[in-house]
Amino acid sequence: MNTVIDALNFRHACKKFDPARKITATDLNTILAAARLSPFSFGMEAWKFLVLQSPDIREKLRPACWDQAQVTDSSHVIAILARPAQVGPGHSYVAESFGRRGLPEDATTAYIEKYRHHMETEVLPRMSLYAWCSKQCYIALANIMTTAASLGIDSCPMEGFEKDRVEQILEIDTRKAEVAVLVALGYRAVQQPPRRRHPMETLVEIR
Ligand SMILES: Cc1cc2nc3c(=O)[nH]c(=O)nc-3n(C[C@H](O)[C@H](O)[C@H](O)COP(=O)(O)O)c2cc1C
């Protein structure tokens, strides 16, 4: 596999995983490296990648995920968590994040102010901080899936779950983090179905 397009063609939402095949620690680390390297608006990195390897945990989780077999038959499930509580304008974490850039104090102050203005005028009137962080989590989701595919590993992104129930089962302190999306990883048990996509000309407009 030598191009990104090859990996994107290989990737499909895998419904039937081979329960006998497990991802190696090396491949898992590569996939997690891709997640970590993903961009987050303003560099906030307000996410966490909760790797569910234990069959017991995934067995408990499955009923809260529409009983989807991918949860138990895959090798690993990654719960991508959003951390909205720490990115509200004025939160000390925001200042710390800009501080990490090592800029002069006035530039850091200007960034903090620009962030506050952007959040208050553009983001918060339209969506919650959870939704904003979740948008960034989906970038990591895409990179996880594409990187997995480049390694010959299958994936299934999953929004089909009851958020509150999943958070309870995973004992997530929802004052600090909330589940944005899940992704199952492993190896396909059957061939992928033919791809369905709208024609390019209906999706792309060049001006
Ligand atoms: C955010 C997201 C959530 C999804 N949730 C589920 C899910 O819970 N279960 C499932 O089987 N497929 C799920 N899918 C898979 C989509 O149905 C699938 O990607 C789409 O039909 C296109 O098929 P393809 O990925 O095989 O090209 C999800 C996809 C995305 C992007």
The ligand as an SDF file (V2000), in Angstrom:
LIG
                    3D

 31 33  0  0  0  0  0  0  0  0999 V2000
  -19.2170    9.3540   12.6490 C   0  0  0  0  0  0  0  0  0  0  0  0
  -19.6650    8.0610   12.0840 C   0  0  0  0  0  0  0  0  0  0  0  0
  -20.4290    7.2240   12.8400 C   0  0  0  0  0  0  0  0  0  0  0  0
  -20.8110    5.9770   12.3450 C   0  0  0  0  0  0  0  0  0  0  0  0
  -21.4770    5.1140   13.1600 N   0  0  0  0  0  0  0  0  0  0  0  0
  -21.6750    3.8400   12.7560 C   0  0  0  0  0  0  0  0  0  0  0  0
  -22.1760    2.8610   13.6510 C   0  0  0  0  0  0  0  0  0  0  0  0
  -22.5030    3.1200   14.8070 O   0  0  0  0  0  0  0  0  0  0  0  0
  -22.2810    1.5960   13.1850 N   0  0  0  0  0  0  0  0  0  0  0  0
  -21.9400    1.2400   11.9150 C   0  0  0  0  0  0  0  0  0  0  0  0
  -22.0370    0.0710   11.5700 O   0  0  0  0  0  0  0  0  0  0  0  0
  -21.4590    2.1660   11.0450 N   0  0  0  0  0  0  0  0  0  0  0  0
  -21.3120    3.4360   11.4370 C   0  0  0  0  0  0  0  0  0  0  0  0
  -20.7840    4.3590   10.5670 N   0  0  0  0  0  0  0  0  0  0  0  0
  -20.3890    3.9360    9.2170 C   0  0  0  0  0  0  0  0  0  0  0  0
  -21.1350    4.6040    8.0800 C   0  0  0  0  0  0  0  0  0  0  0  0
  -22.4190    4.1000    7.9810 O   0  0  0  0  0  0  0  0  0  0  0  0
  -20.3120    4.3820    6.8180 C   0  0  0  0  0  0  0  0  0  0  0  0
  -19.0710    5.0290    6.9720 O   0  0  0  0  0  0  0  0  0  0  0  0
  -20.9870    4.8640    5.5490 C   0  0  0  0  0  0  0  0  0  0  0  0
  -22.1440    4.1120    5.2990 O   0  0  0  0  0  0  0  0  0  0  0  0
  -20.0640    4.7890    4.3420 C   0  0  0  0  0  0  0  0  0  0  0  0
  -19.5680    3.4860    4.1620 O   0  0  0  0  0  0  0  0  0  0  0  0
  -17.9970    3.1910    4.1250 P   0  0  0  0  0  0  0  0  0  0  0  0
  -17.4090    3.7940    5.3720 O   0  0  0  0  0  0  0  0  0  0  0  0
  -17.8930    1.6900    4.1460 O   0  0  0  0  0  0  0  0  0  0  0  0
  -17.4450    3.8070    2.8980 O   0  0  0  0  0  0  0  0  0  0  0  0
  -20.4510    5.6160   11.0450 C   0  0  0  0  0  0  0  0  0  0  0  0
  -19.7080    6.5060   10.2630 C   0  0  0  0  0  0  0  0  0  0  0  0
  -19.3080    7.6960   10.7720 C   0  0  0  0  0  0  0  0  0  0  0  0
  -18.4460    8.6000    9.9390 C   0  0  0  0  0  0  0  0  0  0  0  0
  1  2  1  0
  2  3  1  0
  2 30  2  0
  3  4  2  0
  4  5  1  0
  4 28  1  0
  5  6  2  0
  6  7  1  0
  6 13  1  0
  7  8  2  0
  7  9  1  0
  9 10  1  0
 10 11  2  0
 10 12  1  0
 12 13  2  0
 13 14  1  0
 14 15  1  0
 14 28  1  0
 15 16  1  0
 16 17  1  0
 16 18  1  0
 18 19  1  0
 18 20  1  0
 20 21  1  0
 20 22  1  0
 22 23  1  0
 23 24  1  0
 24 25  2  0
 24 26  1  0
 24 27  1  0
 28 29  2  0
 29 30  1  0
 30 31  1  0
M  END
$$$$
